[in-house]
Amino acid sequence: MQNQKTTMRILAIDSNHDCVTKITCNYRNQHVYPYLESRGFRLIRCQELSARREIVAPEAGQDDIAYITGAGHGTYTTYTGDWNLPIFQVGNYQPEESDGKIVHLLSCQTADKLGPDFVIHGCRAYFGYKALFTFDPDYADVFLECDSEIDRAFADGLTAEEVYDRVEERYKQRIRELDNEGKFDIASMLEENLSYLCAPSVDSRWGDTQARIL
């Protein structure tokens, strides 16, 4: 019998045009996407010049896309790609791009309005941030590790509720470690990001706590 995961694809949408997005894209290519592939998923990468709506939208609308993830800039209503061009925007995407999918976007603010709008249009669970996601470049790996635990946990087959619990614990573990090292400002930034993280466990506006990649 064929492994069900091999029939499903993950769509990765990553900007890589400025100093911030270069850091996030490089981290995810090195530490996140190989893990997802090791769990049996086929990965479609729309990165750099391919992180544009005309390329992303046809892929996102495919039935075999189970999970959408990415890192880029955002606003309350819009997730952007290459050179801040809109990819997903409230009122400017097709329902099939979100319907039946689980979505995680590492970006500022998109969980505020875009995330709930995705859920209204069939997104099973949305993970993202309702305000600014900030990080210290010298500690980027710590910040990005915490956020990308979302991707790893979903790839491990957990429900959205279990994913949130695992991610929250990873954040708190790193915060404790930073506090113990006397790096209180960095720990405070990490704690603030956690407070902005939105998911079904926070409110049903962001989907179903029992959603998982099927």
Disulfide bonds with the S-S distance in Angstrom:
none
